[in-house]
Amino acid sequence: MITKDMIIGDIIRSFPATIPIFDKYKLDCYECQIADLETLEHGAGVHKISVDALLEELNRNQSP
């Protein structure tokens, strides 16, 4: 299960099927150097995205 305190880069590496969800929310995190340092919650906040809505979609599409 993906949680809001997980590092974005770790999510993408562990669950590559989530990349289209990041794209849908206009988060090109897989190209960002900060993805290896930033939590999902912080990244969502910086981009003014609901972390709860993002988490819900990411967890529905987390197959490795």
C-alpha positions in Angstrom: 0.0 0.0 0.0 1.2 3.4 -0.9 1.2 6.0 1.9 1.5 9.8 1.9 4.8 9.6 3.8 6.5 7.5 1.1 9.2 9.0 -1.1 7.9 9.7 -4.6 10.9 8.1 -6.3 10.5 4.9 -4.3 6.8 4.7 -5.3 7.7 5.0 -9.0 10.4 2.4 -8.8 8.4 0.0 -6.8 5.1 0.6 -8.7 5.8 1.7 -12.3 2.2 1.2 -13.2 1.5 4.4 -11.2 3.3 6.6 -13.7 0.1 7.3 -15.7 -1.5 8.5 -12.5 1.3 10.9 -11.8 0.9 12.1 -15.4 -2.8 12.5 -15.0 -2.2 14.9 -12.1 0.5 16.7 -14.1 3.2 15.5 -11.8 6.2 14.6 -14.0 8.0 13.2 -10.9 9.8 10.5 -12.8 11.8 13.2 -14.5 12.4 15.3 -11.3 15.6 15.1 -9.2 13.6 15.9 -6.1 11.5 12.8 -6.4 14.2 10.9 -4.5 13.9 13.2 -1.5 10.3 14.3 -1.5 7.3 12.6 0.2 4.1 12.2 -1.7 2.3 14.4 0.7 4.8 17.2 0.3 4.9 16.9 -3.5 1.1 17.0 -3.7 1.0 20.0 -1.4 3.6 21.9 -3.5 1.5 21.3 -6.6 -1.8 22.0 -4.8 -3.2 18.5 -5.4 -5.4 16.6 -3.0 -3.0 14.0 -1.5 -6.1 11.9 -0.5 -7.4 11.8 -4.1 -3.9 11.1 -5.5 -3.4 8.3 -2.9 -6.7 6.7 -3.8 -5.8 6.5 -7.4 -2.2 5.4 -6.9 -3.4 2.5 -4.6 -5.9 1.3 -7.2 -3.1 1.1 -9.8 -0.1 0.0 -7.8 0.6 -3.4 -9.4 4.4 -3.7 -9.9 
